[in-house]
Amino acid sequence: AATFAILFGVPGAFWKTGLLLILWGVTFAPWRRSDAALFLGSAAIFTVMNTVAIHRGIFEFTSPDLGVLPAWEYILWGF
């Protein structure tokens, strides 16, 4: 519920990104190396998949911040 509240209630992608990192960092604590590795791997895979899908015209974001994605999208799939 808190994730949805941040995504739909907070203006600005960089604010969303920061708040999501804080929320998830606290929620999923304590972090182990395996957690961090899984987060980074998942985030990387989905970032590439989303970027390829956008370049193929499957979908697009109305206001991308970093490249073709919103800032929060880079971390979203890691969680």
C-alpha positions in Angstrom: 0.0 0.0 0.0 2.8 2.4 0.8 4.5 1.7 -2.5 1.3 2.6 -4.4 0.8 5.7 -2.3 4.3 6.9 -3.2 4.0 6.0 -6.9 0.6 7.7 -7.3 0.7 10.4 -4.6 4.1 11.9 -4.7 5.0 14.3 -7.6 8.3 14.1 -9.3 10.2 11.0 -10.2 13.3 11.8 -8.1 11.2 12.2 -5.0 9.5 8.9 -5.7 12.8 7.2 -6.2 14.2 8.4 -2.9 11.1 7.6 -0.9 10.9 4.1 -2.4 14.5 3.4 -1.6 14.0 4.5 2.0 10.7 2.5 2.3 12.0 -0.7 0.8 15.4 -0.4 2.6 13.7 -0.3 5.9 11.0 -2.8 5.1 13.4 -5.5 3.8 16.1 -4.9 6.4 18.4 -6.5 7.3 20.0 -6.8 3.9 22.4 -9.7 3.0 24.7 -9.8 0.1 22.5 -12.3 -1.7 19.6 -9.8 -1.3 21.6 -7.0 -2.9 22.8 -9.3 -5.7 19.2 -10.4 -6.5 18.1 -6.7 -6.4 20.8 -5.6 -8.7 20.3 -8.5 -11.1 16.6 -8.1 -11.3 16.8 -4.3 -11.7 19.4 -4.7 -14.5 17.4 -7.4 -16.4 14.1 -5.4 -16.3 15.8 -2.1 -17.2 17.1 -3.7 -20.3 13.8 -5.4 -21.1 11.9 -2.2 -20.6 14.3 -0.2 -22.7 14.1 -2.7 -25.6 10.3 -2.8 -25.4 10.2 1.0 -25.6 12.6 1.1 -28.6 10.3 -1.5 -30.3 7.3 0.7 -29.7 5.5 -1.7 -27.4 4.9 1.1 -24.8 6.3 4.4 -23.7 6.3 6.5 -20.6 4.8 10.0 -20.8 7.6 11.7 -18.9 10.9 9.8 -18.8 13.6 11.3 -16.6 16.7 9.2 -17.3 17.0 8.0 -20.8 13.6 6.5 -21.9 12.5 5.5 -18.3 11.3 7.4 -15.3 14.0 7.5 -12.5 11.9 5.2 -10.2 11.6 2.5 -12.9 15.3 1.6 -12.6 14.9 0.4 -9.0 11.2 -0.8 -9.1 11.8 -4.3 -10.4 14.7 -5.0 -8.0 12.1 -5.2 -5.2 
